[in-house]
Amino acid sequence: MTSVIIPRSEHSVSRQNIHPDALKVMYRLVRKGFTAYLVGGGVRDLLLGRTPKDFDVSTNATPSQIKKIFQNYFLIGRRFRLAHIRFDDHVIETSTFRRCPDQEEENGDEDLYMLRDNCYGTPEEDALRRDFTINGLFYEVERFSIIDHVGGLSDIENRLIRCIGDPNIRFREDPVRMIRAVRFAARLDFHIEPATYNAIMRHHEEILKASPPRVFEELQKLFAYGSGEKAVRLLYKTGLLHNLLPEIADFLDHDHGQDSILWTWLEHLDRRIRTVGKVEPVLVFAALFSAPVRHIAARYEADGERVVYNAMLEDLLQPICVRMSMPKWMCSRMIQIMANQTRFEPDKKKRFSKRGFVAHECFPETLALYQLGLLVSGADLGPAEMWGSLRSEMEAENPQVLRTDPRGQQGRPPRKRPPRRRRR
């Protein structure tokens, strides 16, 4: 494909919208005689009129050369070294241009999911090794132009997600790219172009070969910016959901599929995320599992079985959490806030301290899940507002009710265990 250079007069990207620290990095590299570009999602988002989450820089300077230019750097990565250049609390990730390694003659039966060392390359080669065309654009600060080696500008204009290269090969090289395609399509409201979409349909089972912690991280990102409902629908349509969360896919298969109540849960969850401006991972997965769990509980009760809700949650969800590589603390907290929902049910036999319940460290997430459930059922939000008022009243009386958990959640920091004594 022929490279295209778009001059400043023909694009909408302005330096005023680029983080000053990213500009500092690029200008300093250029002054030292190197090439430096703003790359990836930052350029894409600026072209779309969005505020980028990250501003990444790519250069022909090697990590050792970057080290000599910036004192405020530190290197990360084992396979391929990346420089993180730190400015107070902000970090600019700076990488050296890479290329795909020379491939030997491929065997059709050979497993392509292998992690290979990266090699340094040219800007053109670096663009070709990226995942999607919309992420393969470069912005350079000398003439303020955009460089397009992969046809990304056209795909942004046509709102398309397209693999760079053969998607059948790219998805087998790194199956996580399939989840990323879904994420970008949902977040940007783009379509996945046919060849890329068909490759996902053909190779979705390859996702089982990917690292579970990496997959779990990508699943959380699906809900960023309030785009979870669209993302999960795409996972379901492409077959990825049947591999990632077969329990959810099975529930949808038996609950009217694209008309399932689960989508109502996710719609209200998306609205909450857009309102509060952040993703609350524990609440996300509690909302995702609530409809299937309630369906199972109702089925047990219809059969005349006594349901011990907390025990049922642990039996159903703990194996899923382990398979997903969900951190233990997150799994426990998710089960806790789901089990707490029974406290809101009027039952004269249940006696407990309302103030003690409201003061609990995970009550804000418990109340948020309760509110989502009320919205899904179309019920009055009055009871939730009453509980919220009690929480506010207690906070005013004693600000120590709320404490900050190291993980960014509401709650008390975990206690440190004393060191174990060695037996003599």
N, C-alpha and C positions, 0 to 999 in steps of 0.2 A: 504494500500500500504506500502511496506517495505521501510524504510528510507535508503538512500544511502549516504555515505561519500566519496567524491572524493579528494584524497590527492593532494598536490601542484604539484607533478610531472605529474599529469594527466589532469590539466586544465590550461587555459591561463591567468587567472586573476593575476595581479601583484600589490603589494602595491604601486608601483611607479605611477600607474594610479588611485589610490584612493586619494581623496582630503585629505590633511594633517589634516584638522580640524576634518574630520570623523574618522581618525585614532586616533587622540587625545582623542575623546569621547570614542571610544571603548577601548583603552588601559587603560584609567583612570577607567572606569567601571570594567574592568577585575581586575585591581590592588586592587579595593575595594571589590573583592570577588563575583562580579556579572557576569552573562553571557551576552555577547553583540555581536550582529551580524550586518554586513551590509546586508540590505534586499531589496527586491523589484526590481524595474526597474534598479537600479544602478548595481546590480549583472548581470542582464540580458544584459544590454548594454555593460558591460565590457567583458562578454563572446562573444558578437558579434563583439568586436573590436570597439565599438562606445564610444564616450565621454558622460558619463551620465550627465543629466541636474541637478539631485539632488542626494545626498548621504544620505539615510535615515538609521537610526540605530534602532534596536529593542533590548530590554533587559528585564530581569526578575526583574529589579529594578522598584519600584513603583514611581509615580510622586513625592511623599514626600521624597523618598530616593534619587532621582535624584537631588532634590532641595538642599539636604545637601552636595552633591558632587560638584555641579557646581553653582558658583555665577552668571555666565553670562547666566542665563536661564530665560525664562518666559513661563508660561503655557497658552495654548489655548484650545478651545473646551469646550462645555458644557456637551454633552453626554459622551464623553470619553476624558480625559485630555491627551494632548500631550505636551511634553517639547520641546521648541525651544531654542537650545543652540547657542548663538550668538558669533561669532568671527568677530569683526569689521563689515564688510558689508556682511558677509556670515553667513548662519544659517544652523545648522544640526538638522533636525527633529528627535526627539528621542521618541519612544513609548514603552509602556510596552506590553509584549506578551499578546495577547487576545485569547479568544475562543468564538465560537458561543454559545449563551445561550441555556439552555435545552429547547427543544420545546415540548409543550403539544401535545396531539393527534390532528392532523390537520384535519380540515374540508375541504373537496374538494371545497366547495363554498366560503371558507373564503378568504378574501383579504389578500394576503401575503405581500403587500406593507405597512409595518409598521416599523417605526424606533424604535428599541429596544435598551436598554442600553447594552453596551458591558461588558464583564466580563474578568478578568485576567485569563491567562492560561499558558500552556507550549509552547515551541517552535513548537512542532508538531501541537498543536491545533491552534497556530497562523498561521502556513502555510496553514492549511486546511480552514481557514476562508477568505483567500485572493481570489481575483477574478479569475485569470488565472494561469495556471501552470507555465508559463514563468516568472511570478511575485512572485512565491512562493519559490525562492531559497535564501539560506543564505550563507554568507561568514564569517568565523571566523578567528580572528587574532592571536590566540594562535598557531595553527598548519597550518594556511594559507589554510585551506581546504574549500570546498564547500559542504553544506549539502542540500540534495534534499529529501524532504518528499512527493512530489506530482508528480514526473515524469516530472519535468520541463526541465531537461537537454535533455531528449529524444525529447521533443517537440521543443526545440530550434534547435536541430540537424535536425529535420524533417520540421522545419519552419512552425509550427502549432500553432494556437490560440485555446486553449482548456479550458473550464470552469473547475474549481475545484468543484467537486460534480455534482449534477444533474442540468444542465443548465436551465431546465424548472422551477426549484425552485429558482435558484440563480438570474435569470432575473426578476422573479416576486418579489423577495425580494428587489431588487434594479435595476429598469429598465435602469438606466444610464449605467450599465455594458454593455448593448448592443451597445451603442455608443462607449464605450471604446474598445470593441472587434473590431469594425470597424476601430477605430483609430490605434490600434496596428497592425492590418493586413495591413493597408495602409502604415503606416510609416515604418514598418520593412520588407515589401514585403513578408508577411506570408500568409498562407491560413487559413481560419476558418474551423476547422474540422467539419465533417458532423453533429454530434449530437448538437454541439453548434450553427452551422449555422441554422439548422432546428428549433431550439428553438427560435432563433431570428425571423424567418419567422412566427412562430406560435404565438409569444407573442409581436410582435412589437407595437401593440396598447397600451401596458402597459406603454410605454414611456410617454403617456399623463398624467399619474399619478405622474410623477416625478416633482420636483421643477423646474419651468421655469428658474430662474436665474442659477441653477446648469447645466441645459441642455444647456443654452446659452454659459456658460463657456466651456463646452465640445465641442460645435460646433466650437468655435474659435480654440480650440486645434487641431481640425482635419486638419487645414491648416499648422500646424507647420512642419518645415523641408521640405516644398514643396511637401506635399503628399495629398493636397486637392482634386485633380481630382480623384484619386483612391478612396479616402474616400467617396466622394459624389456618385460615381458610386455604391459603396457597399451599401450606404444608400438607393439608388434607387432600387437596386436589391432585397434587403431584405424587402422593404416596409416601412422602418423607415422614409424615406424622405416624404412619403405621410402623415405621422402623424406630422412630425416636420415642414416641409415647403410644405404644399399641393399645394401652388401656383407654386413652382418650379417643383414639381412632375407633376402637370397638364400640365405645359409648355412642359416638356420632353415627356409626353404621346402623345402630339400633334405635336412634333417637332423631329420625327424620333428616339426618345428614346436614345439608346446607340450611335447613330450617330448625335446627336443634336449639334448645334453650341455652346451650353453652354460648352461642354467639351473643345472646343478650347479656350474659355475664361479662363477656369480653368487651362489648360495646360500652357498658357502664364503667368498666375498668379503664378503658382508653380515655373516657371523659375525665375520670379522676386524675389520671396521669397528666393529661393536658392542663388540668386545673392547678394541681400542686406543683407541676413543673419538674417532676422527678419520678423515677421508677423505684418502687418499693418491692424488691424481689420476693420477700416472704409473702406479701399480700398478692403478688402476681400469681404465684403457684397455688396459693390457697384458693384464689378465685377460679383458677383453671381446673382444679380438682373438685370444687364444691358440687357442681351439678352431677358428675358421675358418682360421687360418694353418696349424695343424697338419694340418688336413684337406687343404689344398692341397699341403703338403709330402708327405704320404702318397700323394696321387694322383700327384704327379710321380715319386716313388720306385717306385710300382707300375708306372708306364709305362717304368721303366728309366732315367729321367733322373737325372743327378747334381745334387743340390741343394746349392747354396752358401747356407746358411741366412741369413747376414747380408745378402747381396746380395738374396735373395728378400724379406726383410723390408723392405728399403729400397724395392724396386720396388713392393711391395704397399701399404705403409703411408704412405709419404711423400705420395703424391697425396691420400690420404684426410685426412691431417693438414692439408695446405694448404687443402683444401676446407672443413674444419671450423674453420679459423682457430686451430688448436692452436699455441701458441708453439713456435718452433723448438727451444728448449732442451728442452721437454717431449717433443717428437716424437723427438729424438735419444736422450734418456734412455730413453724407452719401448722404442725399437728395441734399444738397448744391453742392457737387462735381459732382453729376450726372446731376443736372440742369445746372451747369457751362459748360457742354460739348457743349451746343448750341453756346457758345461764339466762339468756334473754327470753326464753319461753316461759310463759306464766304457768307455774306449777306450785300449788300450795304445799306439796310434800317437800319441795326443795327449799331448804333454809340456808342462807349464806349471807355474809356481810357484804352489802352493796358497796360500801365505802372501801372495804378491803379489795373487792373485785375491781373497782374503778382505779384503785391505786396501783394495781399490778403493772409491772414493767411493760407488758405487751398489750395493755388495754387499748392504746390508740389503733393498733392494727386490728385488734379484735372488733372494735367499734366500726372501723372502716369496712371490714368484711360484712358486718351486720347491715350496714347501710347499703352496701352493694346488693345483698340478698333482698332487702326491702324494695329497692329500685327494680330488681328483676321481677319480683312478684307483683309490682304495682301497688304495694301497700303504703300506708301513711308513714311518713318519716318522723312523726311525732315522738314515738318511743326512743328512736335513736337520738333525737335532739335532747330529750330528757336526760339520757345517759351522758351525752356530751356536756350538758349544763352542769351535771354533778361533778364531772371531771374538772371543768373550768373553775368551779367553786372550790374544789379541793386544792387546785394549783394556786389559787389566790390565797388560801389559808396557809399553805405550806409549799413554797416553790421547789423544795427538795423532792416532791413527788416525782418530778421528771428528772431523770439522769441520763447522761449521754453514754451510750454503749460504744466501745471502740470500733465496732463494725459499722457505725453509722445508723444503727437502729435505736429506737427508744428502749431504754432499759438500764439496768445496773451492770457495771463492768463485771466480768466473771472473776470469782475469787481465785487467788493463786494458791495452789496446793503447797504445803510445806515440803521441803526435800525429804525423800525417803532415807531412813538410816540404813546403812549397810550392816548386815549381821556379821559378827566376828566368829 
